[in-house]
Amino acid sequence: MPVSLNGVMLVKKTIRHIKRTLAAAICAGLIPMAVAADTPLGTWLTPPDANGIVAHIEAQPCGAAACGVIARTYDSQGRPVQTPNLGVRVFWDMTPAGAGVWTGRAFVPAHNRSYTGTMKVRGNRMTVRGCLGPVCQSQVWARVN
């Protein structure tokens, strides 16, 4: 049975439409995953301080920026401990500055001082860097959730 030229054109047009729709659906699913992977939002585990205490930092949206507070602290054995730093805001006004990079202000309780801060998120790791003039210090935090 012969196929008309109009029928062939209709099939090709339908296939193109399906391909475009499928490509859009795939992109729509992948783009939010990529954005979510590069966000500082969530809970982060800090390295131990001079006393062996680690903290969970909860990062949440603050308008168009991100802010983080010390939500929980644990001793070297993993037991919850009460410290005067619970509830202290450790970063604020963090706004996107590139792929997985956020800039704003950071507070270091051990120094009782705020600094210009940068956070670089790569998957489940975030490098947090604070600078006062030319002097900078960094930590790597691990995503808890």
C-alpha positions as a Python dict, from the first residue, in 0.01 Angstrom:
ca = {
    (1, 'M'): (0, 0, 0),
    (2, 'P'): (159, 331, -103),
    (3, 'V'): (211, 604, 160),
    (4, 'S'): (112, 955, 62),
    (5, 'L'): (363, 1238, 87),
    (6, 'N'): (131, 1417, 330),
    (7, 'G'): (126, 1108, 554),
    (8, 'V'): (509, 1091, 561),
    (9, 'M'): (531, 1460, 642),
    (10, 'L'): (278, 1419, 923),
    (11, 'V'): (474, 1129, 1074),
    (12, 'K'): (802, 1325, 1057),
    (13, 'K'): (635, 1629, 1213),
    (14, 'T'): (489, 1414, 1493),
    (15, 'I'): (829, 1253, 1562),
    (16, 'R'): (995, 1598, 1580),
    (17, 'H'): (725, 1714, 1822),
    (18, 'I'): (775, 1406, 2042),
    (19, 'K'): (1153, 1457, 2044),
    (20, 'R'): (1117, 1823, 2144),
    (21, 'T'): (865, 1740, 2415),
    (22, 'L'): (1087, 1462, 2549),
    (23, 'A'): (1394, 1688, 2545),
    (24, 'A'): (1204, 1961, 2730),
    (25, 'A'): (1080, 1712, 2989),
    (26, 'I'): (1431, 1578, 3045),
    (27, 'C'): (1574, 1929, 3080),
    (28, 'A'): (1294, 2033, 3313),
    (29, 'G'): (1381, 1739, 3537),
    (30, 'L'): (1757, 1787, 3529),
    (31, 'I'): (1778, 2162, 3576),
    (32, 'P'): (1613, 2163, 3921),
    (33, 'M'): (1845, 1879, 4029),
    (34, 'A'): (2149, 2079, 3920),
    (35, 'V'): (2023, 2388, 4101),
    (36, 'A'): (1943, 2189, 4414),
    (37, 'A'): (2289, 2032, 4412),
    (38, 'D'): (2454, 2375, 4416),
    (39, 'T'): (2245, 2533, 4689),
    (40, 'P'): (2372, 2594, 5041),
    (41, 'L'): (2024, 2533, 5180),
    (42, 'G'): (1993, 2239, 5417),
    (43, 'T'): (2186, 2112, 5717),
    (44, 'W'): (2567, 2108, 5723),
    (45, 'L'): (2818, 1942, 5957),
    (46, 'T'): (3122, 2151, 6052),
    (47, 'P'): (3465, 2013, 6134),
    (48, 'P'): (3553, 1993, 6507),
    (49, 'D'): (3655, 2316, 6678),
    (50, 'A'): (3949, 2348, 6921),
    (51, 'N'): (3739, 2170, 7188),
    (52, 'G'): (3639, 1883, 6958),
    (53, 'I'): (3283, 2014, 6921),
    (54, 'V'): (3107, 1990, 6585),
    (55, 'A'): (2793, 2176, 6481),
    (56, 'H'): (2497, 2131, 6254),
    (57, 'I'): (2439, 2453, 6064),
    (58, 'E'): (2087, 2497, 5929),
    (59, 'A'): (2086, 2707, 5614),
    (60, 'Q'): (1754, 2857, 5509),
    (61, 'P'): (1633, 3120, 5265),
    (62, 'C'): (1626, 3479, 5391),
    (63, 'G'): (1446, 3661, 5114),
    (64, 'A'): (1663, 3629, 4802),
    (65, 'A'): (1965, 3536, 5016),
    (66, 'A'): (2065, 3244, 5240),
    (67, 'C'): (2123, 3256, 5615),
    (68, 'G'): (2257, 2991, 5851),
    (69, 'V'): (2241, 2932, 6226),
    (70, 'I'): (2404, 2686, 6463),
    (71, 'A'): (2117, 2443, 6524),
    (72, 'R'): (2286, 2163, 6720),
    (73, 'T'): (2628, 2091, 6868),
    (74, 'Y'): (2792, 1758, 6953),
    (75, 'D'): (3098, 1651, 7151),
    (76, 'S'): (3373, 1427, 7011),
    (77, 'Q'): (3167, 1119, 7106),
    (78, 'G'): (2866, 1242, 6908),
    (79, 'R'): (2662, 1333, 7217),
    (80, 'P'): (2453, 1652, 7200),
    (81, 'V'): (2602, 1935, 7406),
    (82, 'Q'): (2472, 2278, 7503),
    (83, 'T'): (2700, 2563, 7401),
    (84, 'P'): (2650, 2939, 7411),
    (85, 'N'): (2668, 2938, 7030),
    (86, 'L'): (2340, 2750, 6976),
    (87, 'G'): (2112, 2968, 6768),
    (88, 'V'): (2395, 3202, 6663),
    (89, 'R'): (2371, 3319, 6303),
    (90, 'V'): (2697, 3222, 6128),
    (91, 'F'): (2622, 3351, 5779),
    (92, 'W'): (2374, 3590, 5620),
    (93, 'D'): (2313, 3791, 5305),
    (94, 'M'): (2463, 3504, 5104),
    (95, 'T'): (2354, 3556, 4744),
    (96, 'P'): (2438, 3354, 4430),
    (97, 'A'): (2760, 3471, 4262),
    (98, 'G'): (2807, 3196, 4003),
    (99, 'A'): (2764, 2821, 3967),
    (100, 'G'): (2750, 2690, 4323),
    (101, 'V'): (2916, 3005, 4463),
    (102, 'W'): (2749, 3231, 4720),
    (103, 'T'): (2889, 3549, 4876),
    (104, 'G'): (2785, 3753, 5179),
    (105, 'R'): (2880, 3782, 5545),
    (106, 'A'): (3004, 3517, 5789),
    (107, 'F'): (3049, 3515, 6167),
    (108, 'V'): (3312, 3304, 6344),
    (109, 'P'): (3209, 3256, 6709),
    (110, 'A'): (3565, 3163, 6815),
    (111, 'H'): (3682, 3506, 6694),
    (112, 'N'): (3360, 3690, 6787),
    (113, 'R'): (3391, 3868, 6455),
    (114, 'S'): (3217, 3885, 6116),
    (115, 'Y'): (3394, 3859, 5783),
    (116, 'T'): (3332, 3878, 5411),
    (117, 'G'): (3226, 3523, 5330),
    (118, 'T'): (3218, 3292, 5030),
    (119, 'M'): (3057, 2950, 5009),
    (120, 'K'): (3132, 2708, 4726),
    (121, 'V'): (2892, 2416, 4706),
    (122, 'R'): (2997, 2101, 4520),
    (123, 'G'): (2752, 1817, 4574),
    (124, 'N'): (2754, 1724, 4943),
    (125, 'R'): (3054, 1942, 5031),
    (126, 'M'): (3068, 2315, 5089),
    (127, 'T'): (3388, 2515, 5127),
    (128, 'V'): (3320, 2809, 5356),
    (129, 'R'): (3575, 3090, 5342),
    (130, 'G'): (3594, 3407, 5549),
    (131, 'C'): (3832, 3695, 5482),
    (132, 'L'): (3932, 4003, 5674),
    (133, 'G'): (4139, 4204, 5431),
    (134, 'P'): (4404, 3978, 5277),
    (135, 'V'): (4380, 3716, 5556),
    (136, 'C'): (4142, 3428, 5482),
    (137, 'Q'): (4050, 3098, 5648),
    (138, 'S'): (3847, 2810, 5507),
    (139, 'Q'): (3656, 2506, 5630),
    (140, 'V'): (3488, 2224, 5442),
    (141, 'W'): (3141, 2134, 5565),
    (142, 'A'): (2953, 1812, 5481),
    (143, 'R'): (2585, 1808, 5389),
    (144, 'V'): (2375, 1624, 5647),
    (145, 'N'): (2048, 1644, 5451),
}
